[in-house]
């Protein structure tokens, strides 16, 4: 941790209190739309769906002329004002790109709706990809229509969390998939496991990477067969500190470390993450 004790000559620039302008974050409502904003220009009108009108008018209680920040959840955002059942852009849309490496979480199914909580928090922390895994020791079992409904719910949770945390690009959410399926599509893989290598050391040892996934097991942990499968796919076993975390807390703890080490938390909030 940086020592911010004032030196003899005064406070270092890195520790100075930011100005009020630097601390300011717009409090305008931030909404995700279904329509693409790529290439949209100032004064363009975007017709809203009935669900979007309900959200803006009834849930947020906005009136005509209300200022909002609109994002498409995929690539772009723009300021706009509400006009009837449409938004009118007040500036050209700005495109953003996901930072590299992409950060993913492969989260094993837990009891009840623990995955909902994980999706919400890791979205707020800036994760790019969320894969829900039907692990060998997962108590919950989802298949068929039940799995489809769960995926729809997780995607809705990610969308709401993206709006709350003012993210232009919301994370991709998929699953449930098998442990083998998650391992085969993880990029560089870190596997949360008690007694594993310290997470910072494991990250330092990966070198240049384009995608990085943290895999978190269910309440009973990964089975021996799953550990072997994840390691055979190139996974590195990592510890998340000196204590054992709940499955619904581990991903957030790991992402906090990864986000800091990869520079994602440097400077002002990045709405594109």
PAZAPA-4460 file (N, C-alpha, C; in steps of 0.05 Angstrom, whole numbers, plus 32768, in hexadecimal, padded with zeros to 4 digits):
% residues 273
    n_x    n_y    n_z   ca_x   ca_y   ca_z    c_x    c_y    c_z   seq   type   mol
   8011   7FE8   8000   8000   8000   8000   8012   8019   8000     1      X     A
   800A   802D   7FF0   801A   8046   7FEE   8019   8055   8009     2      X     A
   8030   805E   8012   8031   806E   802A   802C   808B   8023     3      X     A
   8016   8095   802D   800E   80B1   8026   8014   80C5   803C     4      X     A
   8027   80BE   804E   802F   80D1   8062   803E   80E8   8055     5      X     A
   8037   8101   805C   8043   8118   804E   8061   8119   8053     6      X     A
   8071   811A   803D   808E   811D   8040   8095   8139   804B     7      X     A
   80AF   813D   8050   80B8   8156   805B   80B0   816E   804A     8      X     A
   80B1   816A   8030   80AB   8180   801E   808D   8183   8017     9      X     A
   807C   8174   8024   805F   8176   801E   8055   815C   8012    10      X     A
   803B   815B   800C   802F   8143   8002   8038   813E   7FE6    11      X     A
   803E   8124   7FDF   8045   811D   7FC4   802D   8120   7FB2    12      X     A
   8032   8126   7F98   801B   812A   7F85   8009   8112   7F84    13      X     A
   8013   80F9   7F87   8002   80E1   7F85   7FEE   80E0   7F9C    14      X     A
   7FF4   80EE   7FB2   7FE3   80EC   7FCA   7FD1   8105   7FCE    15      X     A
   7FD3   8118   7FBC   7FC4   8130   7FC0   7FA6   812B   7FBD    16      X     A
   7F96   813A   7FCC   7F79   8137   7FC9   7F70   8143   7FAF    17      X     A
   7F60   8134   7F9F   7F57   813F   7F85   7F45   8157   7F88    18      X     A
   7F43   8167   7F73   7F32   817E   7F73   7F15   8174   7F72    19      X     A
   7F02   8187   7F77   7EE6   8180   7F77   7EDE   8176   7F5B    20      X     A
   7EE9   8182   7F46   7EE3   8179   7F2A   7EEC   815D   7F26    21      X     A
   7F04   8156   7F30   7F0F   813B   7F2C   7EFF   8126   7F3C    22      X     A
   7EF4   812F   7F53   7EE5   811C   7F63   7EC8   8119   7F59    23      X     A
   7EBF   812B   7F48   7EA3   812A   7F3F   7E9D   8113   7F2C    24      X     A
   7E88   8104   7F32   7E7E   80F0   7F20   7E61   80F7   7F1A    25      X     A
   7E5A   80F8   7F00   7E3F   8100   7EF8   7E2A   80EE   7F06    26      X     A
   7E15   80FC   7F10   7E00   80ED   7F1D   7DE8   80EA   7F0A    27      X     A
   7DEB   80F1   7EF1   7DD6   80EC   7EDE   7DCF   80CE   7EDD    28      X     A
   7DB6   80C7   7ED9   7DAF   80AA   7ED6   7DBF   809E   7EC0    29      X     A
   7DC8   8086   7EC4   7DD8   8077   7EB0   7DC8   805F   7EA8    30      X     A
   7DC2   805D   7E8E   7DB0   8048   7E85   7DBC   8038   7E6D    31      X     A
   7DB6   801F   7E6D   7DBE   800E   7E57   7DA7   800A   7E44    32      X     A
   7DAB   800E   7E2A   7D97   800B   7E16   7D9C   7FF2   7E05    33      X     A
   7D88   7FE9   7DF8   7D8B   7FD2   7DE5   7D97   7FDB   7DCB    34      X     A
   7D92   7FF4   7DC3   7D9B   7FFE   7DAA   7DB9   8004   7DAA    35      X     A
   7DC7   8000   7D94   7DE3   8006   7D92   7DE7   8024   7D90    36      X     A
   7DFB   802E   7D9D   7E02   804B   7D9C   7E1A   8050   7D8A    37      X     A
   7E26   803C   7D7F   7E3D   803F   7D6E   7E36   8050   7D56    38      X     A
   7E45   8066   7D52   7E41   8077   7D3B   7E2A   808B   7D3E    39      X     A
   7E1D   808B   7D55   7E07   809E   7D5A   7E12   80BA   7D5E    40      X     A
   7E03   80CE   7D54   7E0C   80EA   7D55   7DFA   80FB   7D66    41      X     A
   7E04   8112   7D6D   7DF5   8126   7D7C   7DDA   812B   7D6E    42      X     A
   7DC5   812D   7D7D   7DA9   8132   7D73   7D9B   8119   7D68    43      X     A
   7DA9   8103   7D67   7D9B   80EA   7D5F   7D86   80E3   7D74    44      X     A
   7D70   80D7   7D6B   7D5B   80CE   7D7D   7D5B   80AF   7D7E    45      X     A
   7D59   80A5   7D96   7D58   8088   7D9A   7D3D   8080   7DA6    46      X     A
   7D2E   8072   7D97   7D14   8069   7DA1   7D19   8054   7DB6    47      X     A
   7D09   8055   7DCC   7D0D   8044   7DE3   7CF8   802D   7DE3    48      X     A
   7D00   8016   7DED   7CED   8000   7DF0   7CDA   8007   7E07    49      X     A
   7CC4   7FF8   7E09   7CB1   7FFD   7E1F   7CBE   7FF8   7E3A    50      X     A
   7CD0   7FE4   7E3B   7CDE   7FDF   7E54   7CF0   7FF6   7E5C    51      X     A
   7CFD   8001   7E48   7D10   8018   7E4D   7D00   8031   7E55    52      X     A
   7CE9   8035   7E48   7CD8   804C   7E50   7CCF   8048   7E6D    53      X     A
   7CC6   8030   7E74   7CBD   802A   7E8F   7CD4   8030   7EA3    54      X     A
   7CEC   8027   7E9D   7D02   802A   7EAF   7D08   8048   7EB3    55      X     A
   7D09   8057   7E9E   7D10   8073   7EA0   7CF9   8084   7EAD    56      X     A
   7CE0   807F   7EA4   7CCA   808F   7EAD   7CBF   8087   7EC8    57      X     A
   7CBD   806C   7ECD   7CB0   8063   7EE5   7CC4   805C   7EFB    58      X     A
   7CD9   804D   7EF4   7CEC   8046   7F09   7CFD   805E   7F11    59      X     A
   7D09   806C   7EFD   7D1A   8082   7F03   7D0B   809D   7F06    60      X     A
   7CF1   809D   7EFE   7CE0   80B4   7F00   7CEB   80CC   7EF2    61      X     A
   7CF5   80C8   7EDA   7D00   80DE   7ECA   7CEA   80EB   7EB9    62      X     A
   7CED   8105   7EB5   7CDA   8114   7EA4   7CE8   811D   7E8A    63      X     A
   7CD8   8127   7E77   7CE4   8131   7E5E   7CF9   8146   7E65    64      X     A
   7D10   8144   7E56   7D26   8156   7E5A   7D3A   814C   7E6E    65      X     A
   7D34   8136   7E7C   7D48   812B   7E8F   7D61   8123   7E81    66      X     A
   7D78   8128   7E8D   7D91   8121   7E81   7D9A   8105   7E8B    67      X     A
   7DA3   80F5   7E78   7DAD   80DA   7E7F   7DC6   80D4   7E70    68      X     A
   7DD5   80C0   7E79   7DEA   80B5   7E69   7DE1   809A   7E5F    69      X     A
   7DE1   8096   7E45   7DD8   807D   7E39   7DF0   806D   7E2F    70      X     A
   7DEE   8053   7E33   7E03   8041   7E29   7DF5   8029   7E1C    71      X     A
   7E04   801D   7E09   7DF8   8005   7DFC   7E01   7FEB   7E08    72      X     A
   7E13   7FED   7E1C   7E1C   7FD4   7E29   7E31   7FC5   7E1A    73      X     A
   7E38   7FCF   7E02   7E4A   7FC0   7DF0   7E62   7FD0   7DE8    74      X     A
   7E5D   7FEA   7DE1   7E74   7FF8   7DD5   7E73   8017   7DD9    75      X     A
   7E5C   8023   7DDF   7E5C   8040   7DDE   7E48   804C   7DF2    76      X     A
   7E4B   8066   7DF7   7E39   8075   7E09   7E37   8091   7DFF    77      X     A
   7E22   809F   7E08   7E1D   80BB   7E00   7E0A   80C8   7E14    78      X     A
   7E0D   80E2   7E19   7DFA   80F1   7E29   7DE0   80F5   7E18    79      X     A
   7DCA   80F6   7E26   7DB0   80F9   7E18   7D9C   8106   7E2A    80      X     A
   7D86   810E   7E1E   7D6F   8118   7E2E   7D56   8108   7E26    81      X     A
   7D45   8105   7E3A   7D2C   80F6   7E36   7D17   8107   7E27    82      X     A
   7D0B   80FC   7E12   7CF8   810A   7E03   7CE2   80F7   7DFB    83      X     A
   7CCC   80F7   7E0A   7CB6   80E4   7E05   7CBF   80C8   7E09    84      X     A
   7CBD   80B8   7DF4   7CC6   809C   7DF5   7CE0   8098   7DE7    85      X     A
   7CF1   80AC   7DE7   7D0A   80AB   7DD9   7D1F   80BA   7DE9    86      X     A
   7D38   80B5   7DE2   7D4F   80C5   7DEC   7D5A   80D4   7DD5    87      X     A
   7D61   80ED   7DDA   7D6F   80FE   7DC6   7D8B   8103   7DCF    88      X     A
   7D9F   80FB   7DBF   7DBB   80FE   7DC7   7DC2   811B   7DC7    89      X     A
   7DD2   8123   7DDB   7DDB   813F   7DDC   7DF9   8141   7DD5    90      X     A
   7E05   812B   7DCD   7E21   812B   7DC4   7E25   8111   7DB4    91      X     A
   7E3A   8111   7DA4   7E41   80F8   7D95   7E47   80E2   7DA9    92      X     A
   7E40   80C9   7DA1   7E46   80B2   7DB2   7E64   80AD   7DB1    93      X     A
   7E6F   80A4   7DC8   7E8B   809E   7DCB   7E8E   8080   7DCE    94      X     A
   7EA0   8075   7DBE   7EA5   8058   7DC0   7EBB   8053   7DD3    95      X     A
   7EB9   803C   7DE1   7ECD   8034   7DF4   7ED5   8017   7DED    96      X     A
   7EEC   800F   7DF7   7EF5   7FF3   7DF3   7EFB   7FE7   7E0E    97      X     A
   7EF8   7FCD   7E10   7EFF   7FBF   7E29   7F1D   7FC1   7E2D    98      X     A
   7F25   7FC4   7E46   7F42   7FC4   7E4B   7F4D   7FA7   7E48    99      X     A
   7F67   7FA5   7E44   7F74   7F8B   7E42   7F87   7F88   7E5A   100      X     A
   7F89   7F6F   7E64   7F7B   7F57   7E5B   7F5E   7F57   7E64   101      X     A
   7F4D   7F49   7E55   7F32   7F45   7E5E   7F32   7F35   7E78   102      X     A
   7F21   7F3D   7E8B   7F1F   7F2F   7EA5   7F05   7F1F   7EA6   103      X     A
   7F08   7F06   7EAC   7EF0   7EF5   7EAE   7EEE   7EE7   7EC9   104      X     A
   7ED6   7EDE   7ED0   7ED2   7ECD   7EE8   7EC2   7EB4   7EDF   105      X     A
   7ECC   7E9D   7EE6   7EBE   7E84   7EE3   7EB4   7E7C   7EFE   106      X     A
   7E9A   7E81   7F04   7E8F   7E7E   7F1F   7E7E   7E65   7F20   107      X     A
   7E85   7E52   7F32   7E75   7E3A   7F35   7E5A   7E41   7F42   108      X     A
   7E46   7E32   7F3A   7E2B   7E35   7F46   7E2D   7E31   7F64   109      X     A
   7E1F   7E42   7F73   7E1D   7E3F   7F90   7E00   7E3B   7F98   110      X     A
   7DFB   7E3A   7FB1   7DE0   7E36   7FBB   7DCF   7E4F   7FB5   111      X     A
   7DB5   7E4A   7FB1   7DA2   7E60   7FAE   7DAA   7E72   7F97   112      X     A
   7DAA   7E8C   7F9D   7DB1   7EA0   7F88   7DCC   7EAD   7F8E   113      X     A
   7DDF   7E9E   7F98   7DF9   7EAA   7F9D   7E06   7EB4   7F84   114      X     A
   7E01   7EA6   7F6D   7E0D   7EB0   7F54   7E03   7ECC   7F4D   115      X     A
   7DEA   7ED2   7F53   7DE0   7EED   7F4E   7DF1   7F01   7F5C   116      X     A
   7DF8   7EFC   7F76   7E08   7F0F   7F85   7E24   7F11   7F79   117      X     A
   7E2F   7EFB   7F70   7E4A   7EFB   7F64   7E49   7F0C   7F4A   118      X     A
   7E35   7F07   7F39   7E33   7F16   7F20   7E31   7F34   7F25   119      X     A
   7E21   7F3B   7F39   7E1D   7F58   7F40   7E38   7F65   7F48   120      X     A
   7E46   7F58   7F5A   7E5E   7F65   7F65   7E75   7F65   7F51   121      X     A
   7E79   7F4F   7F43   7E90   7F4F   7F30   7E8A   7F61   7F18   122      X     A
   7E71   7F65   7F12   7E6A   7F79   7EFD   7E72   7F95   7F07   123      X     A
   7E6C   7F9C   7F20   7E74   7FB5   7F2B   7E92   7FB9   7F2C   124      X     A
   7EA0   7FA2   7F2F   7EBE   7FA3   7F30   7ECB   7FA4   7F15   125      X     A
   7EBB   7FA2   7EFF   7EC6   7FA5   7EE5   7ECC   7F8C   7ED5   126      X     A
   7EC2   7F75   7EDE   7EC7   7F5C   7ECF   7EBC   7F5E   7EB3   127      X     A
   7ECA   7F51   7EA0   7EC1   7F51   7E84   7EB1   7F39   7E7C   128      X     A
   7EB6   7F22   7E88   7EA9   7F09   7E81   7EA2   7EFA   7E9A   129      X     A
   7E89   7EEF   7E9A   7E80   7EDF   7EB1   7E76   7EC4   7EA6   130      X     A
   7E82   7EAE   7EAF   7E7A   7E94   7EA7   7E70   7E85   7EC0   131      X     A
   7E58   7E7C   7EC0   7E4D   7E6C   7ED6   7E53   7E4F   7ED1   132      X     A
   7E5E   7E41   7EE5   7E67   7E26   7EE1   7E57   7E12   7EF2   133      X     A
   7E4D   7DFD   7EE6   7E3F   7DE8   7EF4   7E55   7DD5   7EFE   134      X     A
   7E60   7DDA   7F15   7E76   7DCA   7F20   7E6D   7DB0   7F2C   135      X     A
   7E7F   7D9E   7F30   7E78   7D83   7F3A   7E6B   7D85   7F56   136      X     A
   7E74   7D98   7F66   7E69   7D9A   7F81   7E55   7DB1   7F84   137      X     A
   7E4C   7DBC   7F6E   7E36   7DD0   7F6F   7E1D   7DC3   7F79   138      X     A
   7E10   7DCF   7F8D   7DF7   7DC4   7F97   7DE0   7DCA   7F85   139      X     A
   7DDF   7DE2   7F7A   7DCA   7DEA   7F67   7DCF   7DDC   7F4D   140      X     A
   7DBA   7DD3   7F40   7DBB   7DC7   7F25   7DA8   7DD5   7F13   141      X     A
   7DB2   7DDF   7EFD   7DA1   7DED   7EEA   7DA4   7DE0   7ECE   142      X     A
   7D8E   7DDB   7EC2   7D8E   7DD1   7EA6   7D74   7DD9   7E98   143      X     A
   7D75   7DD7   7E7E   7D5D   7DDD   7E6E   7D53   7DF9   7E72   144      X     A
   7D38   7DFB   7E75   7D2B   7E15   7E78   7D34   7E23   7E92   145      X     A
   7D3A   7E14   7EA6   7D43   7E20   7EC0   7D5E   7E2E   7EBC   146      X     A
   7D6F   7E22   7EAC   7D89   7E2E   7EA7   7D86   7E47   7E96   147      X     A
   7D74   7E46   7E82   7D6F   7E5E   7E72   7D65   7E75   7E82   148      X     A
   7D52   7E70   7E95   7D47   7E85   7EA6   7D5D   7E90   7EB8   149      X     A
   7D6E   7E7F   7EC2   7D84   7E89   7ED3   7D97   7E9B   7EC4   150      X     A
   7D9E   7E93   7EAB   7DB0   7EA3   7E9B   7DA3   7EBE   7E95   151      X     A
   7D89   7EBF   7E8F   7D7C   7ED8   7E8A   7D7D   7EEA   7EA3   152      X     A
   7D7A   7EDE   7EBA   7D7B   7EED   7ED3   7D97   7EF8   7ED8   153      X     A
   7DAC   7EE7   7ED4   7DC7   7EF1   7ED8   7DCE   7F08   7EC5   154      X     A
   7DC5   7F06   7EAC   7DCA   7F1B   7E99   7DBC   7F35   7EA2   155      X     A
   7DA3   7F32   7EAC   7D95   7F4A   7EB6   7DA3   7F56   7ECE   156      X     A
   7DAE   7F45   7EE0   7DBD   7F4F   7EF7   7DD6   7F5E   7EEE   157      X     A
   7DE4   7F53   7EDA   7DFC   7F61   7ECF   7DF5   7F7B   7EC2   158      X     A
   7DDE   7F7D   7EB5   7DD6   7F96   7EA8   7DD0   7FAB   7EBE   159      X     A
   7DC0   7FA3   7ED2   7DBA   7FB6   7EE7   7DD3   7FBF   7EF6   160      X     A
   7DE5   7FAD   7EFB   7DFE   7FB4   7F09   7E0F   7FC6   7EF8   161      X     A
   7E0F   7FC2   7EDE   7E1E   7FD3   7ECC   7E13   7FF0   7ECC   162      X     A
   7DF9   7FF2   7ECD   7DED   800D   7ECF   7DF4   801A   7EE9   163      X     A
   7DF2   800B   7EFF   7DF8   8016   7F19   7E15   801F   7F1B   164      X     A
   7E27   8010   7F10   7E43   8016   7F12   7E4D   8027   7EFA   165      X     A
   7E3B   802F   7EE8   7E41   8041   7ED2   7E55   8035   7EBF   166      X     A
   7E51   801D   7EB8   7E62   800F   7EA4   7E56   8012   7E88   167      X     A
   7E65   801A   7E75   7E5C   801B   7E59   7E58   7FFF   7E4E   168      X     A
   7E6C   7FEE   7E53   7E6B   7FD3   7E48   7E65   7FC0   7E5F   169      X     A
   7E4F   7FB1   7E5D   7E48   7F9E   7E72   7E56   7F83   7E6C   170      X     A
   7E5A   7F73   7E80   7E68   7F5A   7E7C   7E57   7F46   7E6C   171      X     A
   7E65   7F34   7E5E   7E58   7F1D   7E51   7E53   7F08   7E66   172      X     A
   7E3B   7EFD   7E66   7E33   7EE9   7E7A   7E2A   7ED0   7E6B   173      X     A
   7E35   7EB9   7E72   7E2C   7EA0   7E66   7E2C   7E89   7E7A   174      X     A
   7E1F   7E73   7E73   7E1E   7E5C   7E85   7E01   7E54   7E8B   175      X     A
   7DFE   7E3F   7E9B   7E14   7E2F   7EA7   7E22   7E1D   7E92   176      X     A
   7E3D   7E1A   7E96   7E4D   7E08   7E86   7E5B   7DF5   7E98   177      X     A
   7E66   7DE0   7E8C   7E76   7DCD   7E9C   7E91   7DD9   7EA4   178      X     A
   7E9E   7DCD   7EB7   7EB8   7DD6   7EBF   7ECC   7DD4   7EA8   179      X     A
   7ECA   7DBE   7E99   7EDB   7DBA   7E81   7ED6   7DD0   7E6D   180      X     A
   7EBD   7DD7   7E68   7EB6   7DEC   7E55   7EC1   7E07   7E5D   181      X     A
   7EBF   7E0C   7E77   7ECA   7E26   7E81   7EE9   7E26   7E7E   182      X     A
   7EF6   7E10   7E84   7F13   7E0F   7E82   7F1D   7E13   7E66   183      X     A
   7F0E   7E08   7E53   7F17   7E0A   7E37   7F13   7E25   7E2B   184      X     A
   7F04   7E37   7E38   7EFF   7E51   7E2D   7F05   7E67   7E41   185      X     A
   7F1B   7E64   7E4F   7F21   7E77   7E65   7F38   7E89   7E5F   186      X     A
   7F48   7E85   7E49   7F60   7E94   7E46   7F74   7E8B   7E5B   187      X     A
   7F83   7E9E   7E66   7F95   7E98   7E7C   7F83   7E94   7E95   188      X     A
   7F89   7E7F   7EA4   7F76   7E76   7EB9   7F83   7E75   7ED4   189      X     A
   7F76   7E82   7EE8   7F7E   7E81   7F04   7F67   7E73   7F13   190      X     A
   7F6E   7E5F   7F22   7F5A   7E4F   7F30   7F5C   7E53   7F4E   191      X     A
   7F47   7E5E   7F5A   7F47   7E63   7F77   7F47   7E49   7F85   192      X     A
   7F5B   7E45   7F97   7F5E   7E2B   7FA5   7F6F   7E30   7FBE   193      X     A
   7F65   7E28   7FD5   7F75   7E2C   7FEE   7F91   7E1F   7FEB   194      X     A
   7FA5   7E2F   7FF3   7FC0   7E25   7FF2   7FCE   7E2B   7FD7   195      X     A
   7FBF   7E38   7FC5   7FCB   7E3E   7FAB   7FDF   7E55   7FAD   196      X     A
   7FED   7E5B   7F97   8000   7E70   7F95   7FF2   7E8B   7F9B   197      X     A
   8001   7E9D   7FA8   7FF6   7EB8   7FAD   7FEE   7EC4   7F92   198      X     A
   7FD6   7ED1   7F92   7FCB   7EDB   7F79   7FDE   7EEF   7F6B   199      X     A
   7FEA   7F02   7F7A   7FFC   7F15   7F6C   8014   7F07   7F5F   200      X     A
   801F   7EF3   7F6C   8035   7EE4   7F60   802D   7ED5   7F47   201      X     A
   8015   7EC9   7F48   800B   7EBA   7F31   8007   7ECD   7F19   202      X     A
   7FFC   7EE5   7F1E   7FF8   7EF7   7F09   8012   7F01   7EFD   203      X     A
   8026   7F06   7F0D   8040   7F0E   7F03   804C   7EF9   7EF1   204      X     A
   8046   7EE0   7EF7   8052   7ECA   7EE8   8045   7EC5   7ECD   205      X     A
   802F   7ED2   7EC7   8020   7ECC   7EAE   802C   7EDA   7E96   206      X     A
   8039   7EF0   7E9A   8044   7EFF   7E83   802E   7F0E   7E74   207      X     A
   8032   7F12   7E5A   801E   7F21   7E4A   8006   7F0E   7E45   208      X     A
   7FEE   7F18   7E4A   7FD6   7F08   7E46   7FC0   7F1A   7E3A   209      X     A
   7FAD   7F0D   7E2D   7F97   7F1C   7E21   7F7D   7F17   7E30   210      X     A
   7F7A   7EFF   7E3C   7F62   7EF9   7E4C   7F6B   7EEA   7E65   211      X     A
   7F5D   7EF1   7E7B   7F64   7EE5   7E95   7F4A   7EDE   7EA4   212      X     A
   7F48   7EC5   7EAD   7F30   7EBC   7EBB   7F37   7EB2   7ED6   213      X     A
   7F28   7EBA   7EEA   7F2A   7EB0   7F05   7F13   7E9C   7F0A   214      X     A
   7F1A   7E83   7F0F   7F06   7E6E   7F14   7F01   7E6A   7F31   215      X     A
   7EE8   7E6B   7F3A   7EE1   7E68   7F56   7ECE   7E51   7F59   216      X     A
   7ED4   7E3E   7F6B   7EC4   7E26   7F6F   7EAC   7E2B   7F80   217      X     A
   7E9B   7E16   7F83   7E83   7E18   7F94   7E89   7E15   7FB2   218      X     A
   7E74   7E12   7FC2   7E78   7E10   7FDF   7E8C   7DFB   7FE7   219      X     A
   7E8B   7DE4   7FDA   7E9D   7DCE   7FE1   7EB8   7DCE   7FD3   220      X     A
   7EBC   7DE3   7FC3   7ED5   7DE5   7FB4   7ED5   7DD4   7F9A   221      X     A
   7EEA   7DD7   7F8A   7EED   7DC6   7F72   7EF3   7DA9   7F7A   222      X     A
   7EE9   7D96   7F6B   7EF1   7D7A   7F70   7F0D   7D76   7F66   223      X     A
   7F19   7D60   7F6E   7F35   7D59   7F65   7F36   7D57   7F47   224      X     A
   7F21   7D4B   7F3B   7F20   7D48   7F1E   7F1F   7D63   7F10   225      X     A
   7F0F   7D75   7F1C   7F0D   7D90   7F10   7F27   7D9F   7F12   226      X     A
   7F34   7D9D   7F29   7F4E   7DAA   7F2C   7F62   7DA0   7F17   227      X     A
   7F62   7D85   7F13   7F74   7D7A   7EFF   7F6D   7D84   7EE3   228      X     A
   7F53   7D87   7EDD   7F4A   7D91   7EC3   7F52   7DAE   7EBF   229      X     A
   7F4E   7DBE   7ED3   7F54   7DDB   7ED1   7F72   7DDF   7ECF   230      X     A
   7F82   7DD0   7EDD   7F9F   7DD2   7EDB   7FA9   7DC8   7EC0   231      X     A
   7F9D   7DB3   7EB6   7FA5   7DA9   7E9B   7F9F   7DBD   7E85   232      X     A
   7F8B   7DCF   7E8A   7F85   7DE4   7E77   7F97   7DFC   7E7A   233      X     A
   7FAB   7DFA   7E8C   7FBD   7E10   7E90   7FB8   7E21   7EA9   234      X     A
   7FA4   7E18   7EB9   7F9D   7E27   7ED1   7FB2   7E27   7EE6   235      X     A
   7FB5   7E3D   7EF4   7FC7   7E40   7F0B   7FB7   7E42   7F24   236      X     A
   7FBC   7E31   7F38   7FAE   7E32   7F51   7FB7   7E4A   7F61   237      X     A
   7FA4   7E5B   7F6A   7FAB   7E73   7F79   7F9B   7E75   7F93   238      X     A
   7FA8   7E80   7FA7   7F9B   7E86   7FC0   7F91   7EA3   7FC0   239      X     A
   7F7C   7EA8   7FD0   7F70   7EC3   7FD1   7F73   7ECE   7FEE   240      X     A
   7F8B   7ECB   7FF9   7F90   7ED5   8013   7F92   7EBF   8028   241      X     A
   7F96   7EC6   8041   7F9C   7EB3   8056   7F83   7EA5   8061   242      X     A
   7F6B   7EAE   8058   7F52   7EA2   8062   7F43   7E94   804C   243      X     A
   7F30   7E84   8053   7F1F   7E76   803F   7F06   7E87   803B   244      X     A
   7F00   7E8F   8022   7EEA   7EA1   801C   7ED1   7E91   8013   245      X     A
   7EBA   7E9C   8018   7EA2   7E90   800D   7EA3   7E91   7FEE   246      X     A
   7E95   7E7E   7FE1   7E95   7E7E   7FC4   7E8A   7E98   7FB8   247      X     A
   7E77   7EA4   7FC6   7E6B   7EBD   7FBB   7E7C   7ED6   7FC0   248      X     A
   7E92   7ED3   7FD0   7EA4   7EE9   7FD6   7EBF   7EE7   7FC8   249      X     A
   7EC7   7ECF   7FC0   7EE2   7ECB   7FB6   7EE8   7EDA   7F9C   250      X     A
   7ED5   7EDA   7F89   7EDA   7EE7   7F70   7EDE   7F05   7F73   251      X     A
   7ECF   7F11   7F85   7ED2   7F2E   7F8A   7EED   7F34   7F95   252      X     A
   7EF6   7F23   7FA9   7F10   7F27   7FB5   7F26   7F25   7FA0   253      X     A
   7F24   7F10   7F8F   7F39   7F0C   7F7A   7F39   7F22   7F66   254      X     A
   7F21   7F2B   7F5D   7F20   7F40   7F49   7F2B   7F5B   7F54   255      X     A
   7F27   7F60   7F6E   7F31   7F78   7F79   7F50   7F79   7F77   256      X     A
   7F5D   7F62   7F7C   7F7A   7F60   7F7A   7F82   7F63   7F5D   257      X     A
   7F75   7F54   7F4B   7F7C   7F55   7F2F   7F78   7F71   7F23   258      X     A
   7F62   7F7D   7F2A   7F5C   7F98   7F1F   7F71   7FAC   7F27   259      X     A
   7F7A   7FAA   7F40   7F8F   7FBD   7F4A   7FA9   7FB7   7F3C   260      X     A
   7FB1   7F9D   7F3A   7FCB   7F96   7F2E   7FCC   7F9C   7F10   261      X     A
   7FB5   7F9B   7F03   7FB5   7F9F   7EE6   7FB0   7FBD   7EDF   262      X     A
   7FAE   7FCE   7EF3   7FAC   7FEB   7EEE   7F90   7FF4   7EE8   263      X     A
   7F7C   7FE3   7EEB   7F61   7FEB   7EE4   7F55   7FFF   7EF8   264      X     A
   7F60   8001   7F0F   7F56   8013   7F23   7F66   802D   7F25   265      X     A
   7F78   8031   7F13   7F89   8049   7F13   7F79   8061   7F08   266      X     A
   7F7B   8078   7F15   7F6E   8090   7F0B   7F50   808F   7F0F   267      X     A
   7F42   809C   7EFC   7F25   809F   7EFD   7F17   8085   7EF5   268      X     A
   7EFD   8082   7EFE   7EEF   806A   7EF6   7EED   8068   7ED8   269      X     A
   7EF0   804F   7ECE   7EEF   804A   7EB2   7ED4   803E   7EAB   270      X     A
   7EC3   804E   7E9E   7EA8   8044   7E98   7EA8   802F   7E83   271      X     A
   7EBE   802C   7E74   7EBF   8018   7E5F   7EC4   7FFC   7E69   272      X     A
   7ECB   7FF9   7E82   7ED2   7FDE   7E8C   7EB9   7FCF   7E93   273      X     A
***
